[in-house]
Amino acid sequence: MLNIHSAEFIVSNTDYRQCPSGVLPEYAFIGRSNVGKSSLINMLTKRNGLAKTSSTPGKTLLINHFLINSQWYLVDLPGYGYARISKDRRSGIKGIIKNYILSRTQLVNLFVLIDSRLEPQKIDLEFMEWLGISGVPFSIVFTKSDKQSNRRLMENLDVYKKKLLETWETLPPVFVTSAEKKTGREELLDYIDSIMNL
């Protein structure tokens, strides 16, 4: 398994052109506000305060770069779909996300985080469809798997996969995680490792 022996915050930006220069690969994490992104990043890196967690949704409004093992970047992108901010600000965040995803040549894979307790949400489905149309490689990461029974979790995942297969021929890689129980850590890091070794 890929071992993380160093993880450091490098820079926050609103513009992909001011993100770190160079050719190090970037693995970005994105999801709706309050999906548990910061907790997952902290769990993956085993650094509790690396990504700032907050009980207030919509806290991450910047592109945050963390350098891992001096070899690759883990990128924390702003959460999307948070209603309780002004329309202008929402549109600004949308622009930040879109420009980074479409223009950042160092981006190798986008991890789209989905709350495993919820039924398929229109905003997530549309976002993933846009990624597919735009040719952006992505994986789905279901979060908060510990917040329900295993049976319920499996049922929810089944519903989600069926919904996706209505529009997708094949599904992207799917991971199931829990930041609290450390579930899915090895699988995610192994996946990043396998891409790096290609």
C-alpha positions as a LaTeX table, in Angstrom:
\begin{tabular}{lrrr}
\hline
Residue & $x$ (\AA) & $y$ (\AA) & $z$ (\AA) \\
\hline
Met1 & 0.00 & 0.00 & 0.00 \\
Leu2 & 1.03 & 3.58 & $-0.64$ \\
Asn3 & 2.43 & 4.99 & 2.61 \\
Ile4 & 2.01 & 8.66 & 3.38 \\
His5 & 5.01 & 9.80 & 5.36 \\
Ser6 & 4.69 & 13.53 & 4.70 \\
Ala7 & 1.74 & 15.81 & 3.98 \\
Glu8 & 2.02 & 19.57 & 4.00 \\
Phe9 & $-0.26$ & 22.42 & 3.07 \\
Ile10 & 1.26 & 24.43 & 0.22 \\
Val11 & $-1.16$ & 27.08 & $-1.04$ \\
Ser12 & $-4.80$ & 28.20 & $-1.39$ \\
Asn13 & $-6.07$ & 29.82 & $-4.57$ \\
Thr14 & $-9.17$ & 30.83 & $-6.44$ \\
Asp15 & $-7.41$ & 30.68 & $-9.82$ \\
Tyr16 & $-5.98$ & 27.48 & $-11.32$ \\
Arg17 & $-3.26$ & 29.58 & $-13.02$ \\
Gln18 & $-1.80$ & 30.44 & $-9.62$ \\
Cys19 & $-1.71$ & 26.82 & $-8.46$ \\
Pro20 & 1.73 & 25.24 & $-8.03$ \\
Ser21 & 3.78 & 25.10 & $-11.21$ \\
Gly22 & 5.64 & 21.96 & $-12.30$ \\
Val23 & 4.47 & 18.56 & $-13.42$ \\
Leu24 & 3.62 & 16.74 & $-10.18$ \\
Pro25 & 0.35 & 14.79 & $-10.57$ \\
Glu26 & $-2.75$ & 16.06 & $-8.77$ \\
Tyr27 & $-5.58$ & 14.00 & $-7.28$ \\
Ala28 & $-8.51$ & 16.27 & $-6.46$ \\
Phe29 & $-11.43$ & 15.73 & $-4.09$ \\
Ile30 & $-14.80$ & 17.35 & $-4.62$ \\
Gly31 & $-18.38$ & 16.93 & $-3.44$ \\
Arg32 & $-21.44$ & 18.74 & $-2.23$ \\
Ser33 & $-21.04$ & 20.86 & 0.86 \\
Asn34 & $-20.98$ & 18.83 & 4.09 \\
Val35 & $-20.24$ & 15.53 & 2.37 \\
Gly36 & $-17.26$ & 14.94 & 4.68 \\
Lys37 & $-14.44$ & 15.94 & 2.34 \\
Ser38 & $-12.06$ & 17.45 & 4.88 \\
Ser39 & $-12.57$ & 14.52 & 7.28 \\
Leu40 & $-11.77$ & 12.07 & 4.48 \\
Ile41 & $-8.61$ & 13.98 & 3.49 \\
Asn42 & $-7.45$ & 14.02 & 7.12 \\
Met43 & $-8.18$ & 10.29 & 7.42 \\
Leu44 & $-6.24$ & 9.48 & 4.23 \\
Thr45 & $-3.20$ & 11.48 & 5.30 \\
Lys46 & $-3.51$ & 10.57 & 9.02 \\
Arg47 & $-3.14$ & 14.30 & 9.79 \\
Asn48 & $-6.07$ & 15.48 & 11.86 \\
Gly49 & $-5.88$ & 19.18 & 11.21 \\
Leu50 & $-4.55$ & 19.11 & 7.64 \\
Ala51 & $-7.84$ & 19.99 & 5.92 \\
Lys52 & $-9.97$ & 22.27 & 8.06 \\
Thr53 & $-13.21$ & 20.55 & 9.02 \\
Ser54 & $-16.28$ & 22.54 & 9.92 \\
Ser55 & $-19.86$ & 21.86 & 10.94 \\
Thr56 & $-20.80$ & 24.77 & 8.68 \\
Pro57 & $-21.28$ & 23.62 & 5.09 \\
Gly58 & $-19.52$ & 25.56 & 2.37 \\
Lys59 & $-16.37$ & 26.27 & 4.37 \\
Thr60 & $-13.93$ & 25.34 & 1.59 \\
Leu61 & $-14.17$ & 28.17 & $-0.92$ \\
Leu62 & $-10.66$ & 27.83 & $-2.28$ \\
Ile63 & $-8.50$ & 25.34 & $-4.18$ \\
Asn64 & $-6.21$ & 23.92 & $-1.48$ \\
His65 & $-3.00$ & 22.09 & $-2.45$ \\
Phe66 & $-1.34$ & 19.60 & $-0.09$ \\
Leu67 & 2.01 & 18.10 & $-1.09$ \\
Ile68 & 2.18 & 14.38 & $-0.33$ \\
Asn69 & 5.53 & 12.57 & 0.04 \\
Ser70 & 7.05 & 15.39 & $-2.08$ \\
Gln71 & 5.71 & 13.41 & $-5.08$ \\
Trp72 & 2.08 & 14.37 & $-5.72$ \\
Tyr73 & $-0.61$ & 16.82 & $-4.71$ \\
Leu74 & $-3.83$ & 16.10 & $-2.97$ \\
Val75 & $-6.19$ & 18.93 & $-3.93$ \\
Asp76 & $-9.19$ & 19.97 & $-1.84$ \\
Leu77 & $-11.72$ & 21.71 & $-4.10$ \\
Pro78 & $-14.63$ & 23.91 & $-2.98$ \\
Gly79 & $-17.87$ & 22.10 & $-2.21$ \\
Tyr80 & $-20.67$ & 22.67 & $-4.69$ \\
Gly81 & $-24.40$ & 23.08 & $-4.33$ \\
Tyr82 & $-24.51$ & 24.99 & $-1.07$ \\
Ala83 & $-27.66$ & 27.11 & $-1.16$ \\
Arg84 & $-27.09$ & 29.48 & 1.74 \\
Ile85 & $-24.63$ & 31.75 & 0.01 \\
Ser86 & $-25.42$ & 34.49 & $-2.49$ \\
Lys87 & $-26.07$ & 33.62 & $-6.12$ \\
Asp88 & $-22.98$ & 35.59 & $-7.20$ \\
Arg89 & $-20.79$ & 33.69 & $-4.79$ \\
Arg90 & $-22.26$ & 30.37 & $-5.92$ \\
Ser91 & $-21.57$ & 31.27 & $-9.51$ \\
Gly92 & $-18.01$ & 32.33 & $-8.55$ \\
Ile93 & $-17.36$ & 28.96 & $-6.88$ \\
Lys94 & $-18.77$ & 27.17 & $-9.92$ \\
Gly95 & $-16.29$ & 29.10 & $-12.10$ \\
Ile96 & $-13.34$ & 28.23 & $-9.82$ \\
Ile97 & $-14.24$ & 24.51 & $-9.94$ \\
Lys98 & $-14.93$ & 24.42 & $-13.69$ \\
Asn99 & $-11.74$ & 26.27 & $-14.65$ \\
Tyr100 & $-9.58$ & 24.05 & $-12.45$ \\
Ile101 & $-11.11$ & 20.79 & $-13.70$ \\
Leu102 & $-11.04$ & 21.68 & $-17.39$ \\
Ser103 & $-7.76$ & 23.59 & $-17.54$ \\
Arg104 & $-5.44$ & 21.98 & $-15.00$ \\
Thr105 & $-3.23$ & 19.63 & $-17.02$ \\
Gln106 & $-1.69$ & 18.14 & $-13.86$ \\
Leu107 & $-5.09$ & 16.77 & $-12.75$ \\
Val108 & $-4.92$ & 12.97 & $-13.03$ \\
Asn109 & $-8.12$ & 11.91 & $-11.27$ \\
Leu110 & $-11.08$ & 13.57 & $-9.61$ \\
Phe111 & $-12.66$ & 11.84 & $-6.62$ \\
Val112 & $-16.36$ & 12.76 & $-6.43$ \\
Leu113 & $-17.65$ & 12.35 & $-2.88$ \\
Ile114 & $-21.24$ & 11.24 & $-2.30$ \\
Asp115 & $-23.03$ & 10.88 & 1.06 \\
Ser116 & $-23.87$ & 7.16 & 1.15 \\
Arg117 & $-27.03$ & 7.81 & 3.21 \\
Leu118 & $-28.78$ & 9.86 & 0.54 \\
Glu119 & $-30.71$ & 8.78 & $-2.52$ \\
Pro120 & $-29.20$ & 9.93 & $-5.83$ \\
Gln121 & $-29.22$ & 13.73 & $-5.96$ \\
Lys122 & $-29.81$ & 15.57 & $-9.23$ \\
Ile123 & $-26.88$ & 17.95 & $-8.63$ \\
Asp124 & $-24.38$ & 15.06 & $-8.24$ \\
Leu125 & $-25.74$ & 13.13 & $-11.22$ \\
Glu126 & $-25.56$ & 16.22 & $-13.43$ \\
Phe127 & $-22.05$ & 17.02 & $-12.23$ \\
Met128 & $-20.82$ & 13.50 & $-13.05$ \\
Glu129 & $-22.55$ & 13.61 & $-16.42$ \\
Trp130 & $-20.70$ & 16.87 & $-17.17$ \\
Leu131 & $-17.41$ & 15.19 & $-16.18$ \\
Gly132 & $-18.17$ & 12.32 & $-18.57$ \\
Ile133 & $-19.01$ & 14.66 & $-21.44$ \\
Ser134 & $-15.86$ & 16.70 & $-20.70$ \\
Gly135 & $-13.69$ & 13.55 & $-20.67$ \\
Val136 & $-12.50$ & 14.06 & $-17.08$ \\
Pro137 & $-11.32$ & 10.83 & $-15.37$ \\
Phe138 & $-13.16$ & 10.44 & $-12.07$ \\
Ser139 & $-14.04$ & 7.95 & $-9.34$ \\
Ile140 & $-16.97$ & 7.89 & $-6.94$ \\
Val141 & $-16.28$ & 7.87 & $-3.20$ \\
Phe142 & $-19.24$ & 7.11 & $-0.95$ \\
Thr143 & $-18.69$ & 8.72 & 2.48 \\
Lys144 & $-20.17$ & 8.23 & 5.98 \\
Ser145 & $-20.70$ & 4.50 & 5.50 \\
Asp146 & $-20.63$ & 4.02 & 9.29 \\
Lys147 & $-23.74$ & 6.17 & 9.80 \\
Gln148 & $-26.14$ & 3.34 & 8.83 \\
Ser149 & $-26.46$ & $-0.44$ & 8.99 \\
Asn150 & $-24.52$ & $-2.51$ & 6.50 \\
Arg151 & $-27.75$ & $-3.74$ & 4.90 \\
Arg152 & $-29.02$ & $-0.20$ & 4.42 \\
Leu153 & $-25.65$ & 0.86 & 2.99 \\
Met154 & $-25.68$ & $-1.97$ & 0.43 \\
Glu155 & $-29.26$ & $-1.15$ & $-0.56$ \\
Asn156 & $-28.37$ & 2.53 & $-1.05$ \\
Leu157 & $-25.30$ & 1.71 & $-3.15$ \\
Asp158 & $-27.36$ & $-0.66$ & $-5.25$ \\
Val159 & $-29.98$ & 2.02 & $-5.94$ \\
Tyr160 & $-27.23$ & 4.50 & $-6.82$ \\
Lys161 & $-25.44$ & 2.16 & $-9.22$ \\
Lys162 & $-28.72$ & 1.29 & $-10.98$ \\
Lys163 & $-29.49$ & 4.98 & $-11.36$ \\
Leu164 & $-26.06$ & 5.64 & $-12.86$ \\
Leu165 & $-26.38$ & 2.72 & $-15.27$ \\
Glu166 & $-29.44$ & 4.40 & $-16.77$ \\
Thr167 & $-27.03$ & 6.85 & $-18.45$ \\
Trp168 & $-23.59$ & 5.23 & $-18.15$ \\
Glu169 & $-22.47$ & 2.16 & $-20.06$ \\
Thr170 & $-19.94$ & 1.24 & $-17.40$ \\
Leu171 & $-19.44$ & 2.68 & $-13.94$ \\
Pro172 & $-16.30$ & 4.54 & $-12.86$ \\
Pro173 & $-14.33$ & 3.04 & $-9.94$ \\
Val174 & $-16.42$ & 3.12 & $-6.75$ \\
Phe175 & $-15.06$ & 3.34 & $-3.18$ \\
Val176 & $-16.89$ & 3.11 & 0.15 \\
Thr177 & $-15.39$ & 5.07 & 3.03 \\
Ser178 & $-15.85$ & 6.14 & 6.61 \\
Ala179 & $-13.53$ & 8.78 & 8.02 \\
Glu180 & $-14.41$ & 7.70 & 11.56 \\
Lys181 & $-13.83$ & 3.97 & 11.06 \\
Lys182 & $-10.94$ & 4.51 & 8.59 \\
Thr183 & $-12.84$ & 2.39 & 6.05 \\
Gly184 & $-11.64$ & 2.60 & 2.44 \\
Arg185 & $-8.29$ & 4.21 & 3.24 \\
Glu186 & $-6.18$ & 1.37 & 1.84 \\
Glu187 & $-8.35$ & 0.99 & $-1.26$ \\
Leu188 & $-8.15$ & 4.69 & $-2.13$ \\
Leu189 & $-4.40$ & 4.90 & $-1.57$ \\
Asp190 & $-3.84$ & 1.66 & $-3.52$ \\
Tyr191 & $-5.84$ & 3.14 & $-6.39$ \\
Ile192 & $-3.76$ & 6.35 & $-6.41$ \\
Asp193 & $-0.62$ & 4.18 & $-6.24$ \\
Ser194 & $-1.77$ & 2.08 & $-9.20$ \\
Ile195 & $-2.35$ & 5.20 & $-11.32$ \\
Met196 & 1.08 & 6.56 & $-10.33$ \\
Asn197 & 2.71 & 3.30 & $-11.40$ \\
Leu198 & 1.11 & 3.32 & $-14.84$ \\
\hline
\end{tabular}
